[in-house]
Amino acid sequence: MTPESTTAPAAPAASPAPAAPAPLGPPPPYDDELAAWLATAPPTGTMPTLDELPAVHAATAALGRLSASDEHLARDGAFAVGHRTVPGPDGAPDVTLLVCRPTSVPDDVATPVVFHVHGGGMVFGDRATGMDLALDWGQALGLTIVSVEYRLAPEHPYPAPVEDCYAGLVWTAQHAAELGVDPDRLVVAGGSAGGGLAAATVLLARDRGGPAVAAQLLLCPMLDDRNDSASARQLDGLGMWDRTANELGWRAYLGPLHGTGDVPPYAAPARATDLSGLPPTFLDVGSAETFRDETVAFAQRIWQAGGRCELHVWPGGFHGFAGTVRSARVSQDALAAPVSWLRRVLAPSAPPAR
């Protein structure tokens, strides 16, 4: 009989140590023309604290005017400008929509429509904010622009702002004939915080079986509440919207959800686990801004889900550079790209040439 072995069993192989994160280098350089503008730009001022924001909002409301007048929005008669008060979310106040329809299009012709969501870090802005870019698209392509007035944080945290946007989108689609627009060519668009809210609104439309969205156009979007990407850390303290300002916006917007693992994708679209079934998407961002990496990651995940996405990372761009420094050559390219993309996605489909 063979004696029982007294040799100890071999220890399991040790798991390999997790790879160390790649070292974070200096921020990418700004484009030369943008850097020259930043060097002479006036200081952006100090951001209010979370507690100060309600007083800022009250003072702004007391002025009783929008960030751009109807006269400015009309562009010397290029647009007929109106405002509609429409039903808001259940149990919530009505929502106001700004409607700018191109006068070059006959009244009996339905135009494509861009449903526009303004930026402002979730805490600033109104329905006229950021409309210059949207009106450029409208004037170039004969589009009607409908811009939504959503409630601002922190007085109205998630889900109030995105539910206002969704209510406005539903009304726009349901009243397309009244507005003279084509509901089959409905684009949802926004920049910065408006880009994040636009993406969340499209997710709501997908998951609730809401309006069919033909495309979404997201410019330097605010997508990820975690605020810890390499670009957020790399650009901290630099540019036009840094990690500290971003933290303020997300804290105001998320309220008690902030800092938890319970943030839903309709609050922060980067949290979505499923990006399938989205309409064709346009994404752009600067290489030298806080939102660079979350925007790139969002594009990659759309492709991985089998979706259509066009992504532009503009070299040396800071947050919002194209609208801020329009004369720069990189800005001119960035301003032209959405127009080219909209022309393609909104073109009537035709059979391929044989």
N, C-alpha and C positions, 0 to 999 in steps of 0.2 A: 504494500500500500504506500503510495507516494505521500510523504508528509505534506501537510498544508503549507503553502508558501507564506512566509512572513514578510515578503516584500511589499512595501506600501504601494498602493496604486499611483500611477503617474498623475501629477496635478494637471488640471485642464489648462490648456494654453491661455495665456493672458490675452484679454481683448486689447486690440491696438488702441493706443491713446488717441483721443479725438484730435483731429488736425487743428493746429493753432490757426486762428483767423489770420488772414493775410494782413500784413502791416498796412496801416492807413497812411497814405502819402499826403503830400500837400494838396490843397484843392486845385482842380484844373484851372489854368489861367483864363481870365476873361478875354473875349474877343477884343482886339485892339481898339476898335471904335467904341465899343461898350465900356471898356476900361477908361477911355478918355472922358466919356460922359460921366461915369461914376466919380472920377477924380474931381469934377467941378460941380457935382450935384449937391443941392442943399441937403442938410441933414433931414432924415425922415421923421425925426421926432421920437419922443418916448411913447411906447405903447401904454395905454391905461391898464390898470390892474383889473382883475376879474370883478372886484367890488365896485370899481369906478365905471364899468361899462353901462349899467342902467342909467346913470346920470348923463353920460355921453349920448345915449340914445334919446333921452328925454329932451336934451338941448337941441339935438338935430331935428327931432319931430316938431319942436316949437318954432323952428324956422319955416315950416310949412312949404317946403319946396323940394323937388327932386334934384339929384346930382346933375342932371342935364335937363334943360327946358324942352318943351314940345317944339319950340322954334328951332332949337339946335338939332333935335332929332329929325325934323322934317327935311333938313338938308336942301333948303331953297326950293321946296316943293317936290322933291324926289319921292317923299313918302307922305301918305295920309296917316296922321298920328291920332290914336284914340286910346281910351282907357276903359276897361270893362271890369265890373265887380261881379264875381261869379261865386257859386257855393264853395265853401271850404270843406275841410274834412268833417266828418260827423261830429257834431257838438262843438265845433270850433268856428271862429269868425270867418266871414267871407274873405276871398282872396282877390286882389286886384291884379289885372293883367294889362300890360302896355302892348298895344298892337300897332305895328308900323307896316303898312301895305304899300308896295311900290305903285306910284301913280302911272308909271309907264306901262303897266299891264291893264288891259280893259277889265272893267268890273265883272264881266260875264266869263272871264277866264280864271280858272282856279290855279293859284300859284303853289309851288312847294312851300312848306312852312318850317321855320326853325323855332323850336321852343327853347328859349334862352333862359339860363339860370345864372344870375350874377355872382361875382366873387366878393371877397371881403372877409375871408378867414372865419366865416360863420357868424361874425359879430358886427360887420360893417356893410354898408351899401344899401341900394334900393333897386327898383326894377329898371331904372335908367342907367345904372352903373355898368360899365363895360360894353355899352351898346355900340360904341364907335366901330369895334371890330365886326360885330354882327351886322351892322348896317352896311359895312363894306361888302360883306357877302351878299346881302340883299340887293344892293345896288348893282353889283357885278352880274348877278344871276337871276334877278327878278324874283326874289324870295320875300315872303312875308315873315316878319320877325314878331314873335309873341314872347314877351319877357315877364316873368312871374315875380310878384312881390311876396316873399316868404318872411315869416316871423324870424327875428334874430335871437340868438343866444346872448347871454345866459338866461334872460327872462323866459325864453321859450326854447328849452333844450330839445334834443332828440326825443320823440320823433316829429315834433311840430314843424320844423323847416322842410323836411323831406315830404311830409304828408301834404303840406301846402303845395309843394311842387307837383306832387302826383295829382292832387285835385285839379290844379290848373291844366295839367296835361290831359286829363280825362275830359275836362270841359272843352278844351281846344279841339280834340278829336271828335267829340260829339257834336260840336257846332261848326264843323268845317265849312258847311255850305253857307252859313251865316257870315263867316269870316272871309269867304271867297278863297279857301285854300283846299288843297288836295290831301285828304287824310292818308292816302297811300304813299305820299312823299313827305313824311313827318320826321324831322331830325331833332334830336334832343342835344343841346350843346351848352357848354359852360366852361369857364376858366377858373383856375385855382379852387377855392371852396365851391364855386359854382360847378366846376368840373366834377368834384366829388359828389355833390348833390345830384348832378345830371346822371352820373353813373348809377347812383343809388336809385334814382327814379326809374331808370330803365330796368334795373333788377326787379323793382316792385311791379312794373308793367309786365315783365316776363312771368313772374311768379303768381300774380293775381289774375292772369289772363286779361290784362288791361289793353290799352291802345296798342296797335301794331306800330312799332317804331322802325322806320326804314334805316336809320343810321344814328350813331352817336359820335359827337365831336367833342373831345376832352382836351383842353389846353392846360398844360402844367397843372394837372389836377391834384387836389388834396384828398388822398385816398386812404392813408394808413395812420390810424390814431397812435400806433406804437412809437412813432417818432424816433426810431433808433436805427435807421438804415445807415449804411456807410456814408451816403451823401449828406444825410442830416447831421451826422457828427463831423464830417469833413468840412462842411460849409457853415458850421455853427459860428454865429457872430458876424457873418459876412452876407453881403447882398441885400435884397429887398424884403425877404421873408425868411428869417432864420429859425433855428430849432426852438428858441425861446418864444418867439411870436407864435410858432406853430403849436407849442404846448398850451399857450393861453387859449387859442382858438378851440383846440380839442377839449380842454377842460371845460370851457364855457358850453360847448355843444353837447358833450356827453353827460354832464351833471354827475349823478351818482354812479353812472356806468364807467366813468373815467378810471383807468388803472385796473380794471377787472378783466377777467377772461370772458365776460358775458356780452361783449360788444357785438351786435349783430351786423351782418353785411350791409343792411340798409342804412346803417349809421356810418360805417367805414367799409367801402367796397373791397378794399384789400383783404378783408376778413372772409370774403365769400369763398366757400370751398368748391363751388360749381360755377364756372364762367361759360358753360355751354349755352347755346341757344341765344346768344346775344347778336344784335344786328352788326353790320359792318361798322368798324370803329376806327376813328382817327385819334391818335395820341401824339402830343408833342411836349417837349420839356427842354430846358437848357442843360448843358453838361455841368454848369457851375451853379447849381441851385439845389435847395433842400429836397425837392420832390423828384430828383432824377431817378434814383434807384427804385422807388415804389412805382413810378410810371413805367419804367422798363420791365419790371417784374409783372405788372398787370398785363402788358402786351404779350409777354412770353406765355403767360397762363391762358390768355385768349387763344393763342396759336395752339398750345398744347391741348386745349379743349376742342380744337377743330374749327375755330372761328376765323373770321377775316379781320385783320387789323393792319393799319398803316402807322408806323412809328417813326417819328423824327426826334433825334437828339441833337439840338443845335449847338455846335461847338462854341464854347465861351459864353453861352447865354446865361444871364441871371434871371431870377423869377420875374416874369412879365416883361421881358426886355423888348419884345416886338412892338407892343403897344406904347412903350415908354420912350424908346429911341427908334422911331420909325425910319430915320434916315440911314441907319447903319445897313451895310450890305447884307449881313446875316439876318437882320430884321426884315428886309425886303423879301428875302427868300422865305422866311417864316410866315410872313403875311400872305404870300402868294400860294403857299402849299394848301391851306384849307379850301381856298377857292377852287383850285384844280381838283382836289378830292371831291368836293361837293358837286362839281360839274359832272364828274364820273359817276358817283353813286346815285345821283338824281336823274341821270339821263334815262329816257325811255329805253327799255330793253329791246334789243333787235336780234334776230337770228344771225349767227355768224356768217360771214361771206363765204361763198363756196369757190 
